[in-house]
Amino acid sequence: MIYVNRSAVVTGGASGIGREVARALAERGAAVAVADINLEGAEQVAAALVQGGAKAEAIACDVSRPEQADAMIARAIEAFGKVDILVHSAGVGVERSFLDTTPEEWQRILDIDLSGTFFCGQAAARHMVERGYGRIVNLASTAGVRGGTGRAAYGTAKGGVIALTKVMAVELAPHGITVNALAPGAIETELVAKMHSAETRTVYRAAIPLDRYGTPEETAAAALFLASEEARYVTGHVLAVDGGFLAAGVMHRR
Ligand SMILES: NC(=O)c1ccc[n+]([C@@H]2O[C@H](COP(=O)([O-])OP(=O)(O)OC[C@H]3O[C@@H](n4cnc5c(N)ncnc54)[C@H](O)[C@@H]3O)[C@@H](O)[C@H]2O)c1
């Protein structure tokens, strides 16, 4: 898959899955806007891409603010002339039981993980509609499909991302825009380092047929497929990148 003459915005591009998506797209020829609330981190990632010979820009953006999402897309268009691809990876997590989740935590997770997906997707799609082409890849989670302990706010937000992805796919299909989501399971990133306790790691691994956490590279590979020209007939899909977690039920290890 080649992304020469394509330009992409990767939110959450300063870290984890987003950083790896930005790197992989740039390596294959795309111009990449690395957008993140952590501007310093985004600048470091963009600088490394430029050093590798790619076109890249760092953009400061809090995805939970609609005016900042609009400004981010406008800035990317100013830099590259267009936006063909949005990979929306910005997100935060919390591991808190349903009974202990505070209204503030609930609102913060929904604002960033769910509303952020809406604001960034809408800003990008309004531009893509004018051009009649677009690829949008949202980062959902297996937590948006399965009920797991400690995922009241996070799982609800990610379940919303899946529903929103399907509505966007249907409404934007006539405009040449595909919209899909990834549902990663446990991927070794900074987010998981903060979110998964030692106990969570043991319990989680036992439920993964491939018996290990995934890597940002393995997740980025799936995002790149959905963002490619070749995936033109795939829309409204939720692709699990989870080592088989969603497929599993009772499991004996032999
Ligand atoms: N790592 C996993 O196991 C896993 C599993 C399922 C889903 N996901 C999802 O994948 C996405 C990326 O996760 P990751 O593991 O790479 O996390 P990460 O913490 O490594 O990276 C997330 C990035 O998002 C940025 N960010 C946070 N809030 C923001 C905001 N308001 N505006 C703009 N940027 C903001 C952070 O600064 C960070 O750079 C998230 O949506 C996450 O929910 C991750």
The ligand as a Gaussian input file, in Angstrom:
#p B3LYP/6-31G(d) Opt

LIG

0 1
 N       -3.392000       0.770000      24.059000
 C       -4.467000       0.002000      24.087000
 O       -4.434000      -1.124000      24.581000
 C       -5.750000       0.481000      23.491000
 C       -6.800000      -0.435000      23.428000
 C       -7.995000      -0.047000      22.875000
 C       -8.148000       1.230000      22.382000
 N       -7.128000       2.116000      22.467000
 C       -7.365000       3.465000      21.954000
 O       -6.364000       3.807000      21.032000
 C       -6.140000       5.218000      21.078000
 C       -4.664000       5.488000      21.301000
 O       -4.286000       4.920000      22.536000
 P       -2.764000       4.722000      22.952000
 O       -2.710000       3.450000      23.698000
 O       -1.887000       4.962000      21.803000
 O       -2.640000       5.902000      24.050000
 P       -1.452000       6.922000      24.350000
 O       -1.753000       7.471000      25.718000
 O       -0.125000       6.294000      24.122000
 O       -1.685000       8.052000      23.250000
 C       -2.835000       8.855000      23.266000
 C       -2.467000      10.239000      22.776000
 O       -3.662000      11.036000      22.796000
 C       -3.308000      12.327000      23.267000
 N       -4.478000      12.985000      23.842000
 C       -5.091000      12.732000      25.026000
 N       -6.106000      13.588000      25.219000
 C       -6.134000      14.406000      24.137000
 C       -6.955000      15.504000      23.758000
 N       -7.947000      15.938000      24.549000
 N       -6.705000      16.105000      22.573000
 C       -5.704000      15.686000      21.781000
 N       -4.871000      14.657000      22.098000
 C       -5.102000      14.033000      23.265000
 C       -2.228000      12.087000      24.303000
 O       -1.466000      13.269000      24.549000
 C       -1.434000      10.965000      23.649000
 O       -0.392000      11.477000      22.862000
 C       -7.049000       5.750000      22.201000
 O       -8.250000       6.223000      21.639000
 C       -7.314000       4.521000      23.034000
 O       -8.527000       4.608000      23.757000
 C       -5.927000       1.774000      22.997000

